[in-house]
Amino acid sequence: MSGNQYRPLLALALLFTVGALMGLTSILVKLAGNAGWQPMAYLLWSLLGGGLLLLLFAWWRGERPGMSLPQQRYYLASGLLSIAVPNALLFSSISHVGAGFASMCLAFPPLFTYLLALALRMEALSRIRLLGICIGLSGSLLLALGKLHGGSSPVLWVIAALCVPVFLALGNIYRARYWPSGATPLSLAPGMLLGGAVLLVPTALVGVDFSLQLSSAMAVGLLLAQMLLFATVYALFFVLQNLAGTVFLSQIGSVAAITGAVIAIGLLGEQGSLSLLLAALCIVVGVLLVAWRGAQEAQA
């Protein structure tokens, strides 16, 4: 096999790896709340720590982030759309809607991303890819409908959680469209994380609590775990986008959704169902169809 033939396999491996890691986030946030962390404080310090870890790693690899004005704008804009807003909504809503439903919402960006990419002519229409995304989305809808049917979460927090994939899709499009010329994936990831953290700081003016929660080993351990998770996920995140494109990248949400739901059942004791199994099958089939179409394009 040539190098190009290995690309679809590598992209698929990265897709499932990053998606599975992202699925852990909702679980960690839920556990962090139980350990005394305020959601926004947990988010801010996790982003700062994760961004600094990535910065040190990029520096060590000789891929120092650029600091020109266009690159700084890129860090702030991508940090706003991909990090600050969606994660603030996600972290804040989990205690109200549950880790399972919050994870499910991560499965919706593929359709939004693909439609935006089509509208901006960044992607050509592909029936196979569209079919795969729709099948994956139908699995996500099964998960969401099952949760809503059995829950009584406040409507505003449900809406807030459902807004997360909209911003993630906008972030996917922005990063692809305005990727700085010549920049490597590792050189961009730290700036996006730190940019997102910086944009959260002004919310302290309206009373958001950013105090550190270091009263127990559990609280400290969860913070360190989330820092490492952010650093790993977003380093691989940019590699995958550069390797396979924006629409393929957006499929990580479907993997994260099912991973988060399964872990929520196993770790947090949430109720499983037949709809969950059917949803999992839909999401896996959808991801594989999109990946297969990517392999066909790579070999063309």
Residue pairs with C-beta under 8 A, 6 or more apart in sequence:
4 298
4 299
5 298
5 299
7 243
7 244
7 298
8 244
8 291
8 294
8 295
8 298
10 243
11 240
11 243
11 244
11 248
11 291
11 294
12 291
14 236
14 239
14 240
14 243
14 244
15 240
15 244
15 248
15 249
15 251
15 252
15 255
15 287
15 291
16 255
16 287
17 236
18 233
18 236
18 237
18 240
18 252
18 255
19 251
19 252
19 253
19 254
19 255
19 256
19 259
20 255
20 256
20 259
21 229
21 232
21 233
21 236
22 106
22 233
22 252
22 253
22 255
22 256
22 259
22 260
23 103
23 106
23 255
23 256
23 257
23 258
23 259
23 260
23 261
23 262
23 263
24 229
24 259
24 260
24 263
25 90
25 226
25 229
25 256
25 260
26 90
26 94
26 99
26 100
26 102
26 103
26 260
26 264
27 99
27 260
27 263
27 264
27 267
27 268
28 222
28 225
28 226
28 229
29 39
29 42
29 90
29 91
29 94
29 99
29 102
29 226
30 94
30 95
30 98
30 99
30 264
30 268
31 218
31 222
32 39
32 42
32 219
32 222
32 223
32 226
33 39
33 42
33 94
33 95
35 213
35 216
35 218
35 219
35 222
36 213
36 215
36 216
36 219
37 213
37 219
37 222
37 223
38 209
38 210
38 211
38 213
39 91
39 92
39 94
39 95
40 88
40 91
40 92
40 200
40 203
40 208
40 209
40 210
41 209
41 210
41 211
41 212
41 213
42 91
42 213
42 222
42 223
42 226
43 87
43 88
43 91
43 200
44 197
44 200
44 201
44 210
45 210
45 212
45 223
45 227
46 223
46 226
46 227
46 229
46 230
47 83
47 87
47 193
47 194
47 196
47 197
47 200
47 230
48 194
48 197
49 223
49 224
49 226
49 227
49 230
49 231
50 193
50 226
50 227
50 228
50 229
50 230
50 231
50 234
51 190
51 191
51 193
51 194
51 197
51 230
51 231
52 190
52 194
53 227
53 228
53 231
54 186
54 189
54 190
54 193
54 231
54 234
54 235
55 65
55 190
55 194
57 186
57 231
57 235
58 64
58 65
58 186
58 187
58 189
58 190
61 186
63 184
63 186
63 187
64 187
65 71
65 75
65 187
65 188
65 190
65 191
66 180
66 183
66 187
70 180
71 180
71 183
71 191
72 191
74 178
74 179
74 180
74 188
74 191
75 188
75 191
75 192
75 194
75 195
76 195
76 198
76 199
77 174
77 178
77 195
78 171
78 174
78 175
78 188
78 191
78 192
78 195
79 191
79 192
79 193
79 194
79 195
79 196
79 197
79 198
79 199
80 195
80 196
80 199
81 167
81 168
81 170
81 171
81 174
82 167
82 168
82 171
82 172
82 174
82 175
82 192
82 196
83 171
83 192
83 193
83 195
83 196
83 197
83 199
84 195
84 196
84 197
84 199
84 200
85 167
86 163
86 164
86 165
86 167
86 168
86 171
87 196
88 200
88 203
89 160
89 161
89 163
89 164
89 167
90 102
90 105
90 161
90 164
92 157
92 160
93 102
93 157
93 158
93 160
93 161
93 164
94 102
96 153
96 154
96 157
97 151
97 153
97 154
97 157
97 158
97 161
98 147
98 151
98 153
98 264
98 270
99 260
99 264
99 268
99 270
100 143
100 147
100 260
100 261
100 264
100 265
100 268
100 270
101 144
101 147
101 148
101 151
101 153
101 158
101 161
102 161
102 164
102 260
103 256
103 257
103 259
103 260
103 261
103 264
104 140
104 143
104 144
104 147
104 257
104 260
104 261
105 144
105 161
105 162
105 164
105 165
105 257
106 164
106 165
106 168
106 253
106 254
106 256
106 257
106 260
107 136
107 137
107 139
107 140
107 143
107 165
107 253
107 254
107 256
107 257
107 258
107 283
108 137
108 140
108 162
108 165
108 253
109 165
109 168
109 169
109 172
109 250
109 253
110 133
110 136
110 137
110 247
110 250
110 251
110 253
110 254
110 286
110 290
111 133
111 134
111 137
112 165
112 166
112 168
112 169
112 250
113 168
113 169
113 172
113 173
113 246
113 247
113 249
113 250
114 123
114 129
114 130
114 133
114 247
114 250
116 169
116 170
116 172
116 173
117 123
117 173
117 176
117 246
117 247
118 125
120 173
120 177
122 173
122 176
122 177
122 246
123 245
123 246
123 247
126 293
128 289
128 290
128 292
128 293
128 296
129 247
129 289
129 290
129 293
131 289
132 285
132 286
132 287
132 288
132 289
132 290
132 292
132 293
133 247
133 251
133 286
133 290
134 286
135 282
135 285
135 286
135 289
136 251
136 254
136 282
136 283
136 285
136 286
136 287
136 290
137 254
137 286
138 282
138 286
139 254
139 258
139 278
139 279
139 280
139 281
139 282
139 283
139 286
140 254
140 257
140 279
140 282
140 283
142 275
142 276
142 278
142 279
142 282
143 257
143 258
143 261
143 275
143 276
143 279
145 275
146 273
146 275
146 276
146 279
148 158
150 271
165 253
168 250
168 253
169 250
172 241
172 246
172 249
172 250
173 246
175 192
175 238
175 241
175 246
176 241
176 245
176 246
179 188
179 242
180 188
185 235
185 238
185 239
185 241
185 242
186 235
186 238
186 239
188 238
189 234
189 235
189 237
189 238
192 234
193 230
193 231
193 234
200 208
201 210
204 210
213 219
213 223
214 220
237 249
237 252
240 248
240 249
240 252
241 249
244 294
245 294
247 290
248 290
248 291
248 294
251 286
251 287
251 290
251 291
254 283
254 286
254 287
255 283
255 287
257 283
258 279
258 280
258 283
258 284
261 270
261 276
261 279
262 276
262 280
264 270
265 271
265 272
265 276
